[in-house]
Amino acid sequence: MRELYEVHDPVLASRFIDELITDMADGDWPVEVRSMGRTLARWREPIIAWHDLRISNGPTEAMNNLAKRIKRVGFGFRSFANYRIRTLLYAGKPDWSLLPTLSIAG
C-alpha cells in the first residue's frame, strides 16, 4: 500500500491502485483486507488526485486537531485572547514580538 505513494506517474499510480483494489476483493483474503480494498475504491479519486498535484490537506488537518486538543485541555478559558495565546504556543515558534499586540482584556 505504501508503495503506491512512491509511484510518481499518475497513470501508473492509477493502474497500481486499480490492480490493488481488484486483488484485495478476492474472497480468499481476510475480511480486513477486503474492507481495505473497499476503502481504497471509495478513496480512489482523491488518491489519484494527489499523484497529479502532490498536495495534501494533512497540514490543515494537523492544525485543526491541535486547536481542538488545546480547546479540550483549556476547558474553561474565559477569553479568546488566552485561547489564542495557548494555541500559538502549542503550534510552536511563536513570534514573541507580537505579544504586545494581543489584547488580554475580555
WOVENWO-V555156 format. One record per residue. NEAR is the number of other C-alpha atoms within 12 Angstrom. Layout:
NEAR + NEAR
This chain:
20 + 11 + 12 + 26 + 21 + 15 + 22 + 19 + 19 + 24 + 17 + 19 + 27 + 28 + 17 + 27 + 34 + 26 + 20 + 26 + 26 + 20 + 22 + 25 + 23 + 19 + 14 + 11 + 15 + 13 + 14 + 15 + 21 + 21 + 19 + 24 + 27 + 22 + 20 + 28 + 24 + 16 + 18 + 26 + 18 + 21 + 29 + 30 + 20 + 24 + 25 + 20 + 14 + 18 + 14 + 16 + 13 + 12 + 12 + 12 + 12 + 14 + 18 + 16 + 17 + 21 + 23 + 18 + 18 + 24 + 23 + 15 + 15 + 20 + 15 + 12 + 19 + 14 + 18 + 19 + 19 + 23 + 27 + 23 + 28 + 26 + 27 + 22 + 18 + 21 + 20 + 13 + 10 + 15 + 14 + 13 + 9 + 11 + 17 + 11 + 12 + 19 + 15 + 16 + 10 + 11
